[in-house]
């Protein structure tokens, strides 16, 4: 509850929106400074039966070193949240706080799924035809090996099936040309692995100009490349708003509509949100976490990786 530039007010707005929209809501554990939370809760019509408060008086600032902050602030909302998740007291953890601390907590507080070489994070890609694609990795792994991209493809395919509802996701390798054999050493080595992967429907290479088109449902790349594409996509929404360009397609680039991104490859759902997230983003993060639990995404990922 203390993570993000507008905490804890905006997380509470998101909770109110979530409870107003969902017929069978999850029980929410609000982790943060109990005095602040109780004061703010008095201004909302949130039934006491729908939440529990866990006191966590410390806050990890956005500019703090993640590992150092987690060690020195064990009573921060992020540290307490990962403790509750790791000990089974909660089923999923959501925060818009320090991204580095969320990633460090994900990697060291929870066990990676058996066989996972590296967890990954993804982003949803609005396609020009109205569909939705998935791009991964988008920043967790700046440098990758071919085997990492191969696993990202498998995890992304499972996620696209379970969350996006795509029965047979088309998986592509983001490259500088469509022909096999194109690209840097990473892409050249990853291509044959993806081609031989029986757990995915591999359709070959796609180029940067294809990312927003309906050429593939899941696109894999190293985190350095993916993060640049993610930040470029975020700027499209900001530019269109600044120029007064209003269109349903560009509305889909608003990160608030997606809420956050899950860390794939760990044992339990962790949803990382944008630091400037407002209430709508928090509502959508809660909805995503609930859907991941209902669809058994982590169990499906574990099965595919193990097999």
C-alpha positions in Angstrom: 0.0 0.0 0.0 3.0 2.3 0.5 4.5 1.7 -3.0 4.2 4.3 -5.8 4.2 8.1 -6.1 0.6 8.4 -5.0 0.4 5.9 -2.2 -1.5 5.0 -0.2 -4.4 7.1 -1.6 -4.4 5.7 -5.1 -4.1 2.0 -4.1 -7.2 2.6 -1.9 -9.0 4.1 -4.9 -8.1 1.0 -6.9 -9.4 -1.2 -4.1 -12.7 0.7 -4.1 -13.1 0.3 -7.8 -12.2 -3.4 -7.7 -14.8 -4.1 -4.9 -17.4 -2.1 -6.8 -16.9 -4.1 -10.0 -16.3 -7.7 -8.8 -19.1 -10.0 -7.7 -16.8 -12.5 -5.8 -13.8 -10.4 -4.7 -10.6 -11.9 -3.2 -9.8 -11.1 0.4 -7.3 -8.3 0.3 -4.3 -7.9 2.7 -3.3 -4.2 2.9 0.4 -3.9 3.9 1.6 -0.6 5.1 1.5 2.0 7.8 -1.7 1.1 9.7 -2.3 4.6 11.1 -2.3 6.1 7.6 -4.4 3.3 6.2 -7.0 3.4 8.9 -7.4 7.2 8.6 -7.9 7.0 4.8 -10.2 4.0 5.0 -12.6 6.0 7.1 -13.3 8.1 4.0 -14.2 5.0 1.8 -17.1 2.7 1.8 -15.0 -0.5 1.9 -16.5 -3.2 4.1 -14.2 -4.3 6.9 -14.8 -8.0 6.0 -13.1 -7.6 2.6 -9.6 -6.7 3.9 -7.0 -7.2 6.6 -4.3 -4.7 7.5 -0.7 -5.8 8.2 1.4 -3.0 9.8 4.6 -2.1 7.9 5.9 1.3 9.0 8.9 1.6 6.7 9.0 2.6 3.0 11.6 1.8 0.4 12.1 4.9 -1.7 12.2 4.8 -5.5 15.9 5.8 -5.6 17.2 3.4 -2.9 19.4 0.4 -3.7 17.1 -2.6 -3.9 19.1 -5.2 -2.1 20.5 -2.9 0.6 17.0 -1.5 1.3 15.4 -4.9 1.7 18.1 -5.9 4.2 18.0 -2.6 6.1 14.2 -2.2 6.1 12.7 -5.5 7.0 9.5 -3.7 8.1 8.9 -2.1 4.8 5.7 -2.9 2.9 7.7 -4.7 0.2 9.8 -6.8 2.6 6.8 -7.7 4.7 4.8 -8.5 1.6 7.4 -11.0 0.3 7.6 -12.6 3.8 3.8 -13.1 3.8 3.9 -14.5 0.2 6.9 -16.9 0.9 5.2 -18.2 4.1 1.9 -18.9 2.4 -0.1 -16.2 4.3 -1.1 -14.6 1.0 -1.4 -16.1 -2.5 -0.2 -13.1 -4.7 1.7 -9.9 -4.1 1.1 -6.5 -5.9 3.1 -3.3 -5.6 3.9 -0.1 -7.5 6.9 0.5 -5.3 10.7 0.3 -6.0 10.9 -1.9 -9.1 14.4 -3.2 -8.2 13.3 -4.2 -4.7 10.3 -6.0 -6.2 12.5 -7.9 -8.6 15.1 -8.7 -6.0 12.4 -9.9 -3.6 10.9 -12.1 -6.4 14.2 -13.8 -7.1 15.4 -14.3 -3.6 12.3 -14.6 -1.4 10.6 -17.1 -3.7 11.8 -20.2 -5.5 12.1 -20.2 -9.2 10.0 -22.9 -10.9 12.1 -26.1 -11.3 14.1 -25.9 -14.5 13.7 -22.2 -15.0 17.0 -20.6 -16.0 15.9 -17.0 -15.5 12.5 -15.5 -14.6 11.2 -12.9 -17.1 8.8 -10.0 -17.3 6.6 -9.1 -20.3 4.4 -6.4 -21.6 1.1 -6.5 -23.6 1.3 -5.2 -27.1 -1.9 -3.5 -28.6 -2.2 -4.7 -32.2 -3.6 -2.4 -34.9 -6.3 -4.9 -35.7 -7.7 -4.8 -32.1 -5.9 -7.9 -30.9 -3.3 -8.1 -28.1 0.2 -9.6 -28.2 2.9 -10.3 -25.7 6.5 -9.1 -25.7 9.2 -10.6 -23.4 11.7 -10.0 -21.9 11.2 -6.2 -21.3 13.9 -5.4 -18.8 14.6 -8.1 -16.2 17.4 -9.7 -18.3 19.4 -7.2 -20.3 21.8 -9.9 -21.4 20.5 -13.3 -22.5 21.6 -16.6 -23.8 19.7 -18.6 -26.5 18.4 -21.0 -23.9 16.8 -18.1 -22.0 14.9 -16.9 -25.1 13.7 -20.4 -25.7 12.3 -20.6 -22.1 10.8 -17.1 -22.5 8.9 -18.4 -25.5 7.5 -21.3 -23.6 6.4 -19.2 -20.6 5.0 -16.5 -22.9 3.0 -19.0 -24.8 1.4 -20.4 -21.6 0.6 -16.9 -20.4 -1.0 -16.0 -23.7 -3.1 -19.1 -23.6 -4.3 -18.6 -20.0 -4.6 -14.9 -19.7 -5.1 -13.6 -23.2 -7.3 -16.6 -24.3 -5.3 -17.5 -27.4 -5.6 -21.2 -28.0 -2.5 -21.6 -30.1 -0.2 -18.6 -29.7 2.1 -17.8 -32.6 5.6 -17.3 -31.2 8.2 -15.3 -33.1 11.8 -14.1 -32.5 12.3 -10.4 -32.7 15.1 -9.9 -35.2 16.5 -7.5 -37.9 15.2 -9.6 -40.8 12.6 -12.3 -41.5 15.0 -14.8 -43.0 16.5 -17.7 -40.9 20.1 -16.9 -40.1 19.6 -13.2 -39.7 20.6 -11.2 -36.7 23.3 -11.1 -34.0 24.9 -14.2 -32.5 22.1 -14.5 -29.9 19.3 -14.5 -32.5 21.2 -16.9 -34.8 21.7 -19.4 -31.9 18.2 -19.0 -30.5 16.4 -19.6 -33.8 17.1 -23.3 -34.1 16.1 -23.9 -30.4 12.8 -22.2 -31.0 12.3 -24.1 -34.2 12.7 -27.4 -32.4 10.7 -26.5 -29.3 7.6 -28.7 -29.4 5.8 -26.7 -26.7 5.3 -23.7 -28.9 4.0 -22.8 -32.3 7.1 -21.0 -33.8 6.5 -18.9 -36.8 10.0 -17.5 -37.4 11.4 -14.0 -37.2 9.5 -10.7 -37.0 11.0 -7.3 -37.4 10.5 -4.1 -35.5 7.9 -2.9 -38.0 5.8 -6.0 -37.3 5.5 -5.6 -33.5 2.2 -3.7 -33.6 0.9 -5.8 -36.5 -0.8 -9.2 -36.4 2.3 -11.2 -37.3 2.7 -13.0 -34.0 1.0 -13.4 -30.6 4.2 -13.8 -28.5 7.5 -12.1 -29.4 10.7 -12.9 -27.6 13.9 -10.8 -27.3 16.6 -9.9 -24.8 15.5 -7.5 -22.0 17.6 -4.6 -23.4 15.8 -4.6 -26.7 12.4 -5.3 -25.1 12.7 -2.4 -22.6 13.5 0.1 -25.4 10.4 -1.1 -27.2 8.3 -0.8 -24.1 9.4 2.7 -23.3 8.9 3.8 -26.9 5.3 2.3 -26.8 4.6 4.2 -23.5 5.7 7.5 -25.2 3.1 7.0 -28.0 0.3 7.4 -25.5 2.0 10.5 -24.0 2.6 12.1 -27.4 -0.9 11.5 -28.7 -2.4 13.0 -25.5 -0.1 16.1 -25.7 -1.0 16.6 -29.4 -4.7 16.2 -28.7 -4.9 13.0 -30.9 -7.8 11.0 -29.6 -8.3 7.4 -31.0 -9.4 4.1 -29.4 -6.2 2.5 -30.6 -3.9 4.9 -28.9 -6.0 4.6 -25.7 -4.8 1.0 -25.5 -1.2 2.2 -24.9 -2.2 3.7 -21.5 -0.5 1.4 -19.0 -3.3 2.1 -16.5 -5.5 -0.2 -18.6 -3.1 -3.2 -17.9 -2.1 -2.3 -14.4 1.2 -4.1 -14.2 3.4 -7.0 -15.3 3.8 -10.4 -13.6 7.2 -12.0 -13.0 7.0 -15.3 -14.9 9.1 -18.2 -13.8 8.7 -17.9 -10.0 6.5 -20.0 -7.8 3.8 -17.5 -7.0 2.2 -14.4 -8.7 4.0 -11.2 -8.2 2.7 -8.2 -10.1 4.9 -5.1 -10.5 3.3 -1.8 -11.3 4.4 1.6 -12.6 5.5 4.1 -10.0 3.0 6.7 -11.2 0.1 4.3 -11.1 -3.3 5.6 -10.3 -6.4 3.9 -9.0 -7.4 2.2 -12.2 -4.0 0.6 -12.6 -4.2 -0.9 -9.0 -7.7 -2.2 -9.8 -6.4 -3.9 -12.9 -3.4 -5.3 -11.0 -5.7 -7.0 -8.5 -7.8 -8.4 -11.3 -4.7 -9.8 -13.1 -3.4 -11.5 -9.9 -6.9 -13.0 -9.3 -7.1 -14.3 -12.8 -3.6 -15.8 -12.6 -4.6 -17.7 -9.5 -8.0 -18.8 -11.0 -6.3 -20.0 -14.2 -3.4 -21.8 -12.3 -0.9 -20.0 -14.5 2.1 -20.9 -12.2 1.2 -24.6 -12.2 0.8 -24.6 -16.0 4.2 -22.9 -16.4 5.8 -25.4 -14.1 4.4 -28.3 -16.1 5.6 -27.0 -19.4 9.1 -26.1 -18.2 9.4 -29.5 -16.4 8.3 -31.4 -19.5 
